[in-house]
Amino acid sequence: MSDQTLPEGASRGMHRFGQWISRRIVRLPYRVRIHGAERIPRTGPLVLVANHTSLVDGPLLFGMIPRNAVFLIKQEAFRGPLGWFLRRIGQIGVRRGEPDRTPLLAAVRVLRAGGLVGVFPEGARGEGDVTTARHGAAWLARASEARILPVACRGTRRPDGAGRRLLPRIDVLFGEPITLPAGKGRTGLVVATEAVRTELVELIAELDRLVADQHEDYSRGKRA
């Protein structure tokens, strides 16, 4: 029997295996601290939106979600054995900069079945700056009546000029799920996108303060 919270062609068993790999293997080179995991709804349609600074963001988040998690991933990754594996664990390929609604409609089907879809709204990997967030996450949430779950990540990107780090610390903060404001047409979509952007910007700032406070407490403890 197929699991409707995964795209067509995915395997529930392979999906669970992929999440096990994320939790047990992908996380090995890092010291990961997760904050607010209790805020993740266990059921119901949910669009997860996160900032994106490194290739490891998606694989790490994939294993942190205590339910099926379908991420929108750039189509270039769907080549050879990796592409087969990504499809079997239920991930969806998207072509950046091309007007292809097929992957978005596949994501909407997952959401309408009560699933979770993960999106990096600023598009391509960069500094994790979401001030230019695109409309995809808001469009998906509005089309499926899903809530938005903002997620902030820090520590996955190696600073420019820095050498290889030994067990770098990564902090992930899950925010409170939100319902987007109602509105029709293009104007409503723009307002909803701004709401997503604002939530994510504020959550990133909250995580930065949390990390700074913890670092200060650690430094005080060493001096004591």
C-alpha positions in Angstrom: 0.0 0.0 0.0 1.4 3.4 -1.0 1.9 6.2 1.5 0.2 9.3 0.1 2.4 11.6 2.2 5.2 10.6 -0.1 5.3 11.3 -3.9 4.5 8.6 -6.4 7.3 6.1 -6.8 8.7 6.6 -3.3 9.2 3.7 -0.9 8.2 4.2 2.8 10.9 1.7 3.8 13.5 3.5 1.8 12.3 6.8 3.2 12.9 5.5 6.8 16.3 4.1 5.8 17.2 7.5 4.4 16.3 9.3 7.6 18.3 6.7 9.6 21.3 7.5 7.4 20.8 11.2 8.1 20.6 10.7 11.9 23.3 8.1 12.2 25.9 8.9 9.5 25.4 12.4 8.1 25.5 13.9 11.6 28.7 12.0 12.6 31.2 14.8 11.6 29.2 17.5 13.5 28.1 18.4 17.0 24.4 19.1 16.4 22.1 20.9 18.9 18.4 21.0 18.1 16.2 23.6 19.8 12.4 23.6 19.7 11.9 20.1 18.2 8.7 19.8 20.3 7.1 22.4 18.1 7.1 20.1 15.0 3.4 19.0 14.4 3.3 15.2 14.1 0.3 15.3 11.7 -1.3 17.7 9.2 -0.1 19.5 6.1 3.1 21.5 6.8 5.5 23.5 4.7 8.9 23.6 6.3 10.9 26.7 5.4 14.6 27.0 6.3 17.6 29.2 5.4 20.2 27.6 3.2 24.0 28.0 3.7 25.4 24.6 2.9 24.8 21.4 1.0 24.5 19.6 4.3 21.4 21.6 5.5 18.9 19.5 3.7 20.3 16.1 4.6 20.7 17.0 8.2 17.1 18.4 8.5 15.7 15.3 6.8 16.8 13.2 9.7 15.5 15.6 12.4 11.9 15.4 11.3 9.9 12.8 13.3 7.6 12.1 10.3 7.8 11.7 6.5 9.7 14.7 5.0 9.7 15.5 1.3 12.2 18.2 0.3 12.3 20.2 -3.0 15.8 19.7 -4.3 17.6 21.2 -7.4 17.1 18.9 -10.4 20.9 18.7 -10.9 21.2 16.4 -8.0 18.9 13.8 -9.6 21.6 12.1 -11.7 22.8 8.5 -11.6 22.5 6.4 -8.4 22.0 9.4 -6.2 19.0 10.5 -8.3 17.5 7.0 -8.0 18.0 7.1 -4.2 16.5 10.6 -3.8 13.4 9.6 -5.8 13.0 6.4 -3.7 13.2 8.2 -0.4 10.5 10.7 -1.7 12.4 13.8 -2.7 11.2 16.1 -5.5 13.5 17.6 -8.1 12.9 21.2 -9.3 14.5 23.1 -12.1 15.6 26.6 -11.0 14.5 29.4 -13.2 12.2 27.3 -15.4 8.4 27.6 -15.4 7.7 23.9 -14.5 4.6 23.4 -12.3 4.9 19.6 -12.3 7.1 19.3 -9.1 5.0 21.9 -7.3 1.8 20.0 -8.1 3.4 16.8 -6.8 4.3 18.7 -3.6 0.7 20.0 -3.3 -0.6 16.4 -3.6 1.7 15.4 -0.7 0.5 18.3 1.4 -3.2 17.7 0.7 -2.7 14.1 1.9 -1.4 15.6 5.2 2.3 15.4 4.5 5.3 17.7 5.1 7.2 19.5 2.3 10.5 21.2 3.0 11.6 24.3 1.0 14.6 26.6 1.1 12.8 29.8 0.0 15.8 31.9 -0.9 16.6 29.4 -3.7 20.3 28.7 -4.4 22.7 28.0 -1.6 24.4 31.1 -0.3 24.7 33.1 2.9 21.4 32.0 4.2 20.0 35.4 3.5 16.2 35.1 3.2 15.5 38.8 2.4 15.0 37.8 -1.2 12.7 34.8 -0.5 10.8 33.6 -3.4 7.1 32.8 -3.6 7.3 28.9 -3.7 6.7 28.2 0.0 3.8 30.6 0.3 2.2 29.3 -2.9 2.4 25.7 -1.6 0.9 26.6 1.7 -1.9 28.6 0.2 -2.7 25.9 -2.4 -2.9 23.2 0.2 -4.1 25.1 3.3 -0.9 24.0 5.0 0.8 25.8 7.9 4.3 27.1 7.7 7.1 25.7 10.0 10.1 28.1 10.0 13.5 26.6 10.8 16.8 28.4 11.3 20.2 26.7 10.8 23.6 28.0 11.8 27.1 26.4 11.6 26.8 24.3 8.5 28.8 26.8 6.4 32.5 26.9 6.8 33.6 30.6 7.1 35.5 32.0 4.1 39.2 31.4 4.5 38.8 28.9 7.3 40.4 25.5 7.2 38.8 22.2 7.9 37.0 22.3 11.3 37.0 19.4 13.8 33.5 18.5 14.8 31.9 21.9 14.0 28.9 22.8 16.1 25.6 23.2 14.3 22.5 24.7 15.9 19.0 24.2 14.5 16.0 26.1 15.9 12.4 25.1 15.0 9.9 27.9 15.3 6.2 27.9 16.1 4.0 26.8 13.1 2.0 29.7 11.6 -1.0 30.1 9.4 -0.5 32.5 6.5 -2.7 35.6 6.2 -5.7 35.1 3.8 -5.7 36.9 0.5 -6.4 36.4 -3.2 -4.4 36.6 -6.3 -0.9 38.0 -6.8 -1.3 40.6 -4.0 -2.3 37.9 -1.5 0.7 35.8 -2.5 3.1 38.7 -2.0 1.7 39.4 1.4 2.0 35.7 2.4 5.6 35.5 1.1 6.5 38.6 3.2 5.0 36.8 6.2 7.2 33.8 5.6 10.2 35.9 5.1 9.6 37.9 8.3 9.1 34.7 10.4 12.3 33.2 9.1 14.4 36.4 9.5 13.2 36.8 13.1 13.8 33.1 13.9 17.4 33.4 12.5 18.0 36.4 14.7 16.6 34.5 17.7 18.9 31.6 17.0 21.9 33.9 16.7 21.1 35.4 20.1 20.6 31.9 21.6 24.0 30.7 20.3 25.7 33.9 21.5 24.2 33.6 25.0 25.3 29.9 25.2 28.8 30.8 24.1 29.0 33.5 26.7 27.8 31.1 29.4 30.4 28.6 28.3 33.2 31.2 28.4 32.2 32.3 31.9 32.2 28.7 33.1 35.7 28.2 31.8 36.9 31.3 33.6 35.2 30.3 36.9 
